């Protein structure tokens, strides 16, 4: 077993955290936004503006606290190029959450707040004895980001804002078989280092009918230092080949820029459109460093060669009554993964998302938000010839992947 197979499994940490456009991760930062296709940069809906566009927070009329949780129910299938049974992942559920608290004078020009959210997180469990078991059998990834934010209304129509993005906590656990289940398995288990980035935006609303926003989220490195390499059940004849007990790895996460528009044809109807650009091309290579040799190597590299990608989001909401608001939306994400470079931890392709949501207010202060998303990732195939031509045959699996996900969400909010 060469070291590239270990890198292949380790790539799950990187591929899954690569989230904004493509990758296996879903963007679920605000419950109202979730029901509107994920739009938000050109709107000032609620306290979640500090994630979508910090500049819009000063234009949010209410001060308040809100919390939301989602359940990502993903289903993925794989069929090898040369036939055999279709392999399906075991049913898994992850629960990304978001929390926002916004403060400031009711009639003042500034607002401040703090957001806590989980933009990266995944859990996948492949079937026993599947064709790629020496590359990956399971992944469990968790992360928590914290963002203190300040926003200021320069005029009644223009506001600006910025937030400090703190990668506060993260963990990853990856497992794969060594040649054959009877010969053991290898597990990578580590915690991410704390890292800092920033998020800034400008919001402009020249009239009651139109608004415009632009936001930028900085690049950031996700780093695991001193992660554990755990060898399970390896026969004695193979033990010397797997001497490593610690690993380090770094992922360059992309910078993202989003332009958003809001249109309000009537007092009850709000429409939004966002375009997001993610600089995935900075992720060209995955490098692992080990404290001792694995198959004679302590450093190894695996090509990723991601490319920049766009995401288009469209959504709207309609206020049916003073208390009831309904939402619909959709999104189209371009994949950053090139043909012939697909890996089982991120069997990614262009994706279409349909969304719906509803909110109900109980009086002036308390409300609930419910959302649902259906994500269809287009079928993606690669052949052994593709892998050989790209020089990645040792750390990819030839075959066809198909993934769908259903994501219900629920939130509570309180204004003061």
Secondary structure by P-SEA (a helix, b strand, c coil): ccaaaaaaaaaaaaaaacccccccccccccaaaaaacccccccccccccccccccccccccccccccbbbbbbbbbbbbcccccccccccbbbbbbbbbbbbbcccccccccbbbbbbcccbbbbbcccccccccccbbbbbbbbbbbbcccccccccccbbbbbbcccbbbbbbbbcccccccbbbbbbccccccccccbbbbbcccccccbbbbbbbbbbccccccccccccccccccccccccbbbbbbbbbbbbbbbbbcccccbbbbbbbbbbccccccbbbbbbccccccccbbbbbbbbbbbbbbbbcccccccccbbbbcccbbbbbcccccccccccccccccccccbbbbbcccccccccbbbbbbccbbbbcaaaaaaacccccccbbbbbbbbbbbbccccccc
